[in-house]
Amino acid sequence: MTKPNRQRPPDIVTSFAKQLSLILADYLSNPDLGNKRHPLKDRVAVKLMMTLSEIKLYRDELLFRSYASHHDEVWLDYLLPGGDKQKLHTESIFYVQTILGKRLTPVAKRKTLPTNLHYLLVMLCRYSLDTNWLRTWIKRKKDPAADLHQAFFNPIAKVLKRQCQGLKHMGTLAVNNRERFGGLYLTVGQNSAEILPEYSLFDVIEVIPAPLNGAIKKPPAWYQPLLERILSSLNESYGLLRSCGLPPQLFWDDMSIGKLRELKNLRKVADGYLKSGAHNSPHDAYKQVFSDLQNMEIAGFSDFADFAGSKVGASLLKTQFESIDSGQEDQLDYLNSIAATDCFSEDMKEDLSDFLTSNASYFSPVTAYYFEQAIIEQRPTCGGDSLFNDAKFIRLVAGENAYAHLDADKLASKLSKKIESILDKLRLSEWLADYG
């Protein structure tokens, strides 16, 4: 009987799995680790953030995917565990803390088996320099007896207990499996302690009986493929959001895997209409797709109006497809293009007003009024009752040397760039684009 072929992960996942295997092996086999188990996971997290920040391949293909060319890179000073500061890419921080830090949940089709992160823990434990851990395994126990905790096992048992006590929520499948089949227990001979049924990479690092044998650096044949499977699972929602053109930081908890897959197909069909020239705007392309569906619900949306009025739809209707760029720059500036939408709801205006109020210190009187009028109220900048003919706006411009000497065209351009700069500093340029 032949084994079924596993779908090969994307090259970028394979590359990062190799990088991750080296980083973990290096840190976990360091003989100077001693018992500093708690700061270890923080040091590994920072190393991963630095790696993602420093290597362009990961910034472009893992953190931004097809989305890379549309957003400036943003950096901030991150406080390291030792108190020093390090320039890190904001997306790398989100990716490490939220994606790599996510707990894998049991899979229904695998019945009562542990997750791949549990298997990673088992395999790494067996590489401990303390040979007591060679017989490590994970078992289910419905009615655990009072197990022996030998000296080598006791520190790990305390960490496992603390992890279990700190869990605030557990998925339905994990709860049902625990009640029906018993809890999962990390066992070494007669030593055992309950382990969380949903586990994260950083939970694993916290439990490892380090230091590990230097042989882990070679690396073993099972090591990188297991990490590839783990990363593929952790990356699923993240990758789908990127494929859909939605910033994961803003939409992380909004949609299920199933709905994201449907949304990815929806965008693919809409993109096809744009590339073929059948439609020349995302609005018309998506409207055509929903018309083709004949009111069949897709990705949770019953029709185009439902889609266009949502946060997801508002974002995708402003997505710029490469097929319609054709190397020519649109003469409308960034902010006017945002204001061109016809689905700018009162709720969106309220959100933007709250954003302006809570971040008032980043705006000058001119840029604040410009943001309020041109973005929130969608007021035209020229002609008739326009912003540039507004007496209050004229007084504000005259009072700021940076703008007072500029003609209308240069003033509009400079204000647009200034607003973009403010939003990029706050890592909110994508957030604002959602409302276009």
C-alpha positions as CSV (number, residue, x, y, z in Angstrom):
1,M,0.0,0.0,0.0
2,T,1.5,3.3,-1.1
3,K,1.3,6.4,1.0
4,P,-0.7,9.3,-0.5
5,N,1.3,12.2,-1.9
6,R,1.3,15.2,0.4
7,Q,0.9,18.6,-1.2
8,R,4.2,20.3,-1.4
9,P,4.3,23.5,0.6
10,P,5.2,26.8,-1.1
11,D,9.0,27.3,-1.6
12,I,8.9,30.2,0.8
13,V,7.5,28.0,3.6
14,T,10.2,25.4,2.9
15,S,12.9,28.1,3.0
16,F,11.5,29.5,6.3
17,A,11.2,26.0,7.8
18,K,14.9,25.5,7.2
19,Q,15.7,28.8,8.8
20,L,13.4,28.0,11.7
21,S,15.0,24.6,12.2
22,L,18.5,26.2,12.4
23,I,17.4,28.9,14.8
24,L,15.7,26.4,17.2
25,A,18.6,24.0,17.0
26,D,21.1,26.7,17.7
27,Y,19.2,28.1,20.7
28,L,18.1,24.8,22.2
29,S,21.5,23.1,22.0
30,N,23.3,26.0,23.6
31,P,25.1,24.5,26.7
32,D,24.9,27.9,28.5
33,L,21.1,27.9,28.7
34,G,21.0,26.5,32.2
35,N,17.5,26.7,33.6
36,K,16.6,30.0,31.9
37,R,13.6,28.4,30.3
38,H,11.2,31.3,30.4
39,P,13.3,34.0,28.7
40,L,14.4,31.5,26.1
41,K,11.1,31.6,24.2
42,D,11.3,35.4,24.2
43,R,14.9,35.3,22.8
44,V,13.8,32.9,20.1
45,A,10.8,35.2,19.2
46,V,13.1,38.2,18.8
47,K,15.6,36.2,16.7
48,L,12.7,35.2,14.4
49,M,11.5,38.8,14.1
50,M,15.0,40.0,13.3
51,T,15.4,37.3,10.6
52,L,12.1,38.2,9.0
53,S,13.0,41.9,9.1
54,E,16.5,41.5,7.8
55,I,16.0,39.1,4.9
56,K,14.2,40.7,1.9
57,L,13.0,37.3,0.6
58,Y,10.9,36.9,3.7
59,R,9.7,40.5,3.8
60,D,8.5,40.2,0.1
61,E,7.2,36.7,-0.2
62,L,6.2,35.6,3.3
63,L,5.1,38.8,5.0
64,F,3.6,40.6,2.0
65,R,3.2,38.0,-0.8
66,S,1.4,39.5,-3.9
67,Y,0.6,42.5,-1.8
68,A,4.3,43.6,-1.4
69,S,4.5,46.4,-3.9
70,H,1.5,48.3,-2.6
71,H,2.7,49.2,0.9
72,D,5.8,51.0,2.2
73,E,7.8,49.1,4.8
74,V,7.4,50.3,8.3
75,W,9.9,49.9,11.1
76,L,9.8,50.6,14.8
77,D,12.0,50.3,17.9
78,Y,11.2,47.1,19.7
79,L,12.1,46.6,23.3
80,L,14.2,43.4,23.6
81,P,14.1,41.1,26.7
82,G,17.3,42.6,28.0
83,G,16.1,46.1,27.8
84,D,17.8,47.2,24.6
85,K,16.0,48.4,21.5
86,Q,16.1,46.8,18.0
87,K,14.6,48.1,14.7
88,L,12.1,45.6,13.6
89,H,9.6,45.4,10.7
90,T,6.1,45.8,12.2
91,E,4.8,42.9,10.0
92,S,7.5,40.6,11.4
93,I,6.3,41.3,14.9
94,F,2.7,40.5,14.0
95,Y,3.7,37.4,12.1
96,V,5.8,36.0,15.0
97,Q,3.5,36.9,17.8
98,T,0.2,36.1,16.1
99,I,0.9,33.5,13.4
100,L,3.8,31.6,14.9
101,G,2.4,32.1,18.3
102,K,-1.0,30.6,17.4
103,R,-2.0,27.3,19.1
104,L,-2.7,24.5,16.7
105,T,-6.0,22.8,17.3
106,P,-6.9,19.1,16.9
107,V,-8.1,18.0,13.5
108,A,-11.4,16.1,13.3
109,K,-10.3,13.6,10.7
110,R,-7.2,12.7,12.9
111,K,-9.7,11.8,15.7
112,T,-7.9,11.8,19.0
113,L,-4.3,12.2,17.8
114,P,-2.2,15.1,19.1
115,T,-1.2,18.0,16.8
116,N,2.1,18.2,15.0
117,L,3.4,20.6,17.6
118,H,2.9,17.9,20.2
119,Y,5.0,15.6,18.0
120,L,7.7,18.3,17.7
121,L,7.9,18.5,21.5
122,V,8.2,14.7,21.8
123,M,11.0,14.5,19.2
124,L,12.9,17.4,20.6
125,C,12.6,16.0,24.2
126,R,14.3,12.8,23.0
127,Y,17.3,14.9,22.0
128,S,17.8,16.3,25.5
129,L,21.3,15.8,26.9
130,D,19.5,14.3,29.9
131,T,19.0,10.8,28.6
132,N,16.1,10.3,30.9
133,W,14.0,11.9,28.2
134,L,14.7,9.2,25.5
135,R,11.4,7.5,26.3
136,T,9.2,10.6,25.9
137,W,5.8,10.1,24.4
138,I,2.3,11.6,24.6
139,K,-0.7,9.5,25.7
140,R,-4.3,9.9,26.5
141,K,-5.5,9.1,30.0
142,K,-9.1,9.1,31.1
143,D,-8.5,8.5,34.8
144,P,-4.8,9.3,35.5
145,A,-3.4,7.8,38.6
146,A,-1.1,9.8,40.9
147,D,2.1,9.5,38.7
148,L,5.6,9.6,40.0
149,H,7.5,12.8,39.4
150,Q,11.2,12.2,39.5
151,A,13.7,15.0,40.0
152,F,14.5,15.3,36.2
153,F,10.7,15.5,35.4
154,N,9.4,17.8,38.1
155,P,10.5,21.2,36.6
156,I,8.8,20.3,33.3
157,A,5.7,19.1,35.1
158,K,5.5,22.5,36.8
159,V,5.7,24.3,33.5
160,L,3.0,22.1,32.0
161,K,0.7,22.7,35.0
162,R,1.1,26.5,34.6
163,Q,0.3,26.3,30.9
164,C,-2.9,24.3,31.6
165,Q,-3.9,26.8,34.4
166,G,-3.3,29.7,32.0
167,L,-5.6,28.5,29.3
168,K,-8.7,30.7,29.1
169,H,-10.5,29.0,26.2
170,M,-10.4,25.6,24.5
171,G,-12.0,24.6,21.2
172,T,-15.1,22.4,21.1
173,L,-13.3,19.4,19.6
174,A,-10.5,19.5,22.2
175,V,-13.1,19.7,25.0
176,N,-15.1,16.8,23.6
177,N,-12.0,14.6,23.0
178,R,-10.8,15.3,26.6
179,E,-14.2,14.4,28.1
180,R,-14.7,11.3,25.9
181,F,-11.2,9.9,25.6
182,G,-9.2,11.6,28.4
183,G,-6.6,14.3,28.5
184,L,-3.3,14.3,26.7
185,Y,-0.3,13.6,29.0
186,L,3.4,14.0,28.3
187,T,4.9,10.8,29.7
188,V,8.4,9.6,30.3
189,G,8.3,6.1,31.8
190,Q,6.0,6.4,34.9
191,N,6.3,10.2,35.0
192,S,3.5,12.1,33.4
193,A,1.8,15.5,33.4
194,E,-1.2,16.8,31.5
195,I,-0.4,18.9,28.4
196,L,-2.7,21.3,26.6
197,P,-4.6,19.7,23.7
198,E,-4.0,22.9,21.7
199,Y,-0.3,23.8,21.5
200,S,1.9,26.6,20.1
201,L,5.5,26.8,19.0
202,F,6.3,28.9,22.0
203,D,4.6,26.5,24.4
204,V,6.9,23.8,23.0
205,I,10.0,26.0,23.5
206,E,9.0,26.7,27.1
207,V,8.8,23.0,27.9
208,I,11.9,21.6,26.2
209,P,14.4,20.0,28.7
210,A,17.3,22.0,27.2
211,P,20.1,21.9,26.4
212,L,19.7,19.4,23.5
213,N,22.3,17.2,22.0
214,G,24.3,19.0,19.3
215,A,23.2,16.3,16.8
216,I,20.0,18.3,16.4
217,K,22.0,20.7,14.2
218,K,22.8,18.1,11.5
219,P,19.7,18.0,11.1
220,P,17.7,14.8,11.6
221,A,15.6,13.6,8.6
222,W,12.3,14.2,10.4
223,Y,13.1,17.7,11.6
224,Q,12.5,20.1,8.7
225,P,9.5,18.2,7.1
226,L,7.7,18.3,10.5
227,L,8.4,22.1,10.7
228,E,7.1,22.5,7.1
229,R,3.8,20.8,8.1
230,I,3.5,22.9,11.2
231,L,4.2,26.2,9.3
232,S,1.7,25.2,6.6
233,S,-1.0,24.7,9.2
234,L,-0.1,28.0,11.0
235,N,0.1,29.9,7.7
236,E,-3.3,28.8,6.3
237,S,-5.4,31.7,7.3
238,Y,-2.5,34.1,6.9
239,G,-1.8,32.9,3.3
240,L,-5.4,33.0,2.3
241,L,-5.8,36.6,3.6
242,R,-2.8,37.6,1.6
243,S,-4.1,35.8,-1.5
244,C,-7.4,37.7,-1.1
245,G,-5.5,41.0,-0.8
246,L,-6.6,41.6,2.8
247,P,-4.1,42.8,5.4
248,P,-4.0,40.0,8.1
249,Q,-3.5,42.4,10.9
250,L,-6.9,43.9,10.2
251,F,-8.9,40.8,9.1
252,W,-7.3,38.1,11.2
253,D,-10.4,37.0,13.2
254,D,-13.1,38.0,10.7
255,M,-13.5,34.9,8.5
256,S,-13.3,31.2,8.6
257,I,-10.9,29.1,6.5
258,G,-13.9,28.0,4.3
259,K,-15.1,31.5,3.7
260,L,-11.6,32.7,2.9
261,R,-11.2,30.0,0.3
262,E,-14.5,31.1,-1.3
263,L,-13.3,34.7,-1.2
264,K,-10.0,33.8,-2.8
265,N,-12.0,32.2,-5.7
266,L,-14.3,35.2,-5.9
267,R,-11.3,37.5,-6.3
268,K,-9.8,35.2,-8.9
269,V,-12.9,35.4,-11.1
270,A,-13.2,39.2,-10.6
271,D,-9.5,39.6,-11.5
272,G,-10.2,37.5,-14.7
273,Y,-12.8,39.9,-15.8
274,L,-10.4,42.8,-15.3
275,K,-7.5,41.1,-17.2
276,S,-9.8,40.2,-20.1
277,G,-11.0,43.8,-20.4
278,A,-14.6,42.8,-19.8
279,H,-14.7,45.3,-17.0
280,N,-12.3,48.2,-16.1
281,S,-13.0,48.6,-12.4
282,P,-13.1,46.3,-9.4
283,H,-16.6,47.5,-8.6
284,D,-18.0,46.4,-11.9
285,A,-16.0,43.1,-12.0
286,Y,-17.2,42.0,-8.5
287,K,-20.7,43.1,-9.4
288,Q,-20.6,40.9,-12.5
289,V,-19.4,37.9,-10.4
290,F,-22.3,38.2,-8.0
291,S,-24.7,38.5,-10.9
292,D,-23.2,35.3,-12.4
293,L,-23.8,33.6,-9.1
294,Q,-27.5,34.4,-9.3
295,N,-27.9,35.3,-5.6
296,M,-26.0,32.2,-4.4
297,E,-24.3,33.0,-1.1
298,I,-20.5,33.0,-1.3
299,A,-18.0,33.7,1.5
300,G,-20.9,34.7,3.7
301,F,-22.2,37.4,1.4
302,S,-25.7,37.0,-0.1
303,D,-25.3,39.5,-2.9
304,F,-23.2,42.3,-4.2
305,A,-24.8,44.9,-2.0
306,D,-24.1,42.8,1.1
307,F,-20.5,42.4,-0.1
308,A,-19.9,46.0,-1.0
309,G,-21.3,47.3,2.3
310,S,-18.9,45.1,4.4
311,K,-15.4,45.8,5.7
312,V,-14.1,43.1,3.4
313,G,-15.9,44.3,0.3
314,A,-14.9,47.9,1.0
315,S,-11.2,46.8,1.0
316,L,-11.3,44.6,-2.1
317,L,-13.2,47.1,-4.2
318,K,-10.2,49.4,-3.8
319,T,-7.7,46.7,-4.6
320,Q,-5.5,47.8,-7.5
321,F,-5.0,44.9,-9.9
322,E,-1.8,44.8,-11.9
323,S,-3.8,44.1,-15.1
324,I,-5.3,47.6,-15.1
325,D,-2.2,49.5,-14.1
326,S,-0.5,49.1,-17.5
327,G,2.4,51.2,-16.4
328,Q,0.4,54.5,-16.3
329,E,0.0,56.5,-13.2
330,D,-3.4,57.6,-12.2
331,Q,-3.5,61.4,-11.9
332,L,-5.8,61.1,-8.8
333,D,-3.8,61.2,-5.6
334,Y,-3.9,58.6,-2.9
335,L,-6.5,60.3,-0.8
336,N,-8.9,61.3,-3.7
337,S,-8.9,57.7,-4.8
338,I,-10.0,56.6,-1.3
339,A,-12.7,59.2,-1.3
340,A,-14.1,58.0,-4.7
341,T,-16.0,55.1,-3.2
342,D,-19.8,54.9,-3.3
343,C,-20.0,52.6,-0.2
344,F,-18.7,54.9,2.5
345,S,-21.2,54.3,5.3
346,E,-21.9,56.3,8.4
347,D,-20.3,53.6,10.5
348,M,-17.1,54.0,8.5
349,K,-17.2,57.8,8.9
350,E,-17.6,57.3,12.7
351,D,-14.6,54.9,12.8
352,L,-12.4,57.4,10.9
353,S,-13.5,60.2,13.1
354,D,-12.6,58.2,16.2
355,F,-9.2,57.4,14.6
356,L,-8.6,61.1,14.0
357,T,-9.5,62.0,17.6
358,S,-7.4,59.3,19.2
359,N,-4.3,60.1,17.1
360,A,-4.7,63.9,17.1
361,S,-1.1,64.5,18.3
362,Y,0.1,63.2,14.9
363,F,-1.8,65.9,12.9
364,S,-1.3,69.6,12.5
365,P,-4.3,71.9,12.3
366,V,-4.1,71.8,8.5
367,T,-3.7,68.1,8.1
368,A,-6.4,67.4,10.7
369,Y,-8.9,69.6,8.8
370,Y,-7.8,68.1,5.5
371,F,-8.3,64.6,6.8
372,E,-11.7,65.4,8.3
373,Q,-13.0,67.2,5.2
374,A,-11.4,65.4,2.2
375,I,-11.4,61.8,3.7
376,I,-14.2,61.5,6.2
377,E,-16.7,63.9,4.6
378,Q,-15.4,63.2,1.0
379,R,-15.5,66.9,0.2
380,P,-13.9,67.9,-3.2
381,T,-10.7,69.9,-3.0
382,C,-11.5,72.2,-6.0
383,G,-14.5,74.0,-7.5
384,G,-17.7,75.4,-6.0
385,D,-18.0,74.7,-2.3
386,S,-14.7,72.9,-2.2
387,L,-12.2,72.5,0.5
388,F,-9.7,74.8,-1.1
389,N,-12.3,77.6,-1.2
390,D,-13.2,77.1,2.5
391,A,-12.3,80.2,4.5
392,K,-11.3,78.2,7.6
393,F,-9.0,76.0,5.5
394,I,-7.4,79.0,3.8
395,R,-6.7,80.6,7.3
396,L,-5.2,77.3,8.6
397,V,-2.9,77.0,5.5
398,A,-1.8,80.6,5.8
399,G,-0.8,79.9,9.4
400,E,1.6,77.0,8.6
401,N,4.8,77.9,6.8
402,A,5.1,74.4,5.3
403,Y,2.0,75.0,3.2
404,A,1.4,78.8,2.9
405,H,3.5,79.3,-0.2
406,L,2.1,76.4,-2.3
407,D,-0.3,76.6,-5.2
408,A,-3.4,74.4,-5.2
409,D,-1.8,71.4,-7.1
410,K,1.3,71.4,-5.0
411,L,-0.7,71.8,-1.8
412,A,-2.9,68.8,-2.6
413,S,0.1,66.7,-3.4
414,K,2.0,67.7,-0.2
415,L,-1.0,67.1,2.0
416,S,-1.6,63.7,0.5
417,K,2.0,62.7,1.1
418,K,1.9,64.0,4.6
419,I,-1.3,62.0,5.5
420,E,0.3,58.9,3.9
421,S,3.4,59.5,6.1
422,I,1.3,59.8,9.2
423,L,-0.7,56.6,8.5
424,D,2.5,54.7,7.7
425,K,4.0,55.7,11.0
426,L,0.9,54.3,12.7
427,R,0.9,51.2,10.5
428,L,-2.7,52.2,9.4
429,S,-2.4,52.9,5.7
430,E,-4.0,49.6,4.9
431,W,-6.7,50.2,7.6
432,L,-7.7,53.5,5.9
433,A,-7.7,51.8,2.5
434,D,-10.4,49.4,3.9
435,Y,-12.8,52.3,3.8
436,G,-12.2,52.8,0.1
